[in-house]
Amino acid sequence: MIYHIFKISLGVILVLIGLIGGIIPIFQGWIFGIPGLIILSNYFPPIKRLLSWAKEKVVFNKKV
């Protein structure tokens, strides 16, 4: 139980740092925001759907 609360709190903190990093031009927010979203996707289905959608949009070495 406490482990889950810790992971959710960590995910929220990372996403907030990522948002702050999006506002401050010298700070790369995505470095913190993406791991935060990955952590939160284990607990919140809408975030999991968002990440699945993003994975479909980003294609690495797609063979035609």
C-alpha positions as CSV (number, residue, x, y, z in Angstrom):
1,M,0.0,0.0,0.0
2,I,2.7,2.5,1.0
3,Y,4.7,1.4,-2.0
4,H,1.9,2.4,-4.4
5,I,1.4,5.7,-2.7
6,F,5.1,6.4,-3.0
7,K,5.1,5.5,-6.7
8,I,2.1,7.6,-7.5
9,S,3.6,10.5,-5.5
10,L,6.9,10.2,-7.4
11,G,5.1,10.1,-10.7
12,V,3.1,13.3,-9.9
13,I,6.3,15.1,-8.7
14,L,8.1,14.1,-11.9
15,V,5.2,15.4,-14.0
16,L,5.1,18.7,-12.1
17,I,8.9,19.1,-12.5
18,G,8.4,18.4,-16.2
19,L,5.7,21.1,-16.5
20,I,7.9,23.6,-14.7
21,G,10.7,22.6,-17.1
22,G,8.4,23.4,-20.0
23,I,7.9,27.0,-18.7
24,I,11.6,27.6,-17.9
25,P,13.5,27.7,-21.2
26,I,16.9,26.5,-19.9
27,F,15.4,23.4,-18.2
28,Q,14.5,20.3,-20.1
29,G,11.2,19.3,-18.7
30,W,10.5,16.2,-20.9
31,I,13.4,14.4,-19.2
32,F,11.3,14.3,-16.0
33,G,7.8,14.4,-17.5
34,I,8.0,11.3,-19.6
35,P,9.2,9.0,-16.8
36,G,6.5,10.5,-14.5
37,L,3.8,9.6,-17.1
38,I,5.2,6.1,-17.5
39,I,5.0,5.6,-13.7
40,L,1.5,7.0,-13.5
41,S,0.3,4.9,-16.5
42,N,0.4,1.8,-14.3
43,Y,-2.3,3.3,-12.1
44,F,-4.4,5.5,-14.4
45,P,-5.8,4.1,-17.7
46,P,-6.2,7.5,-19.4
47,I,-2.5,8.1,-19.1
48,K,-1.8,4.6,-20.4
49,R,-4.0,5.4,-23.5
50,L,-2.1,8.7,-24.0
51,L,1.2,6.9,-23.9
52,S,0.0,4.2,-26.3
53,W,-1.2,6.9,-28.7
54,A,2.2,8.7,-28.5
55,K,4.0,5.4,-29.2
56,E,2.0,4.9,-32.3
57,K,2.9,8.4,-33.5
58,V,6.6,8.0,-32.9
59,V,8.0,5.4,-35.2
60,F,11.6,4.1,-34.9
61,N,13.0,2.3,-37.9
62,K,9.6,1.3,-39.3
63,K,10.1,-1.1,-42.2
64,V,7.9,-0.4,-45.2
